[in-house]
Amino acid sequence: MKRTIKLLGFDCSTELSIDGHSRAGGAEYAGNVTRLLLEALDAANDEGDRFGVDVDLYSFLVWEKFPKIHPGPFNYRLPGAEDIYQLIEDADGFLFATPVAWFNANVNAVNMMAYLIAFDHTPALTSKPFCAFSHFPEAGGKAAELYIVGAMNNMGCPLPRNGTSFQNPFAAAAGGGEDHRQLTEHRTAARNVVRSIIESRTAKEHGFESDWGPREEDLVFLS
């Protein structure tokens, strides 16, 4: 089995910071989205160590690379972003971290999905697992994650078990039960991306191809 896994993290943090807080339609505690992503990448690296696999980690701030208005058409590739496009093509899995903007992913995450359409159902994305997590001191995190999940699933990427995490710092601080698990769910999501990649590679070694696309015999044509 190939002994190296490459993961790419999309940091969709808001660039504007006012008095220690960012504004993105809703408030994002400055730096916490980046913190979640770095902690998740660290957990992914630990999971690789458990299985004797090296995990190469890369992450970038979306707003530094991609403008907020996608010019179209869908196959558009942004000039000057060739380094990121190469990382996308080389990656084995993806991690997305976003603040919440009015019960949705913020503008950086939404626009990143638009830029990724250029790779829709190509080897750059197809069958590569991903996870998504969000941070917000109120409600709306799950809706933000589901936006990313819907877009990535539609482009051919599978979501592993427990592949999303919403961290509400006020609820998590209360402790106990489901709220307390918010402190670690992003790490679990990243670990499961690594496990999914390892399981897929192991299956291929034993003759089971990871072909998740539609099969011709299952298609129904209506006349």
Helices and strands as residue ranges (DSSP letters): E 4-11, E 17-18, E 21-23, E 27-29, H 32-50, E 54-61, H 62-65, H 82-90, E 93-99, H 107-116, G 117-119, E 130-135, H 141-154, E 164-167, H 169-174, H 177-181, H 185-205, G 216-218
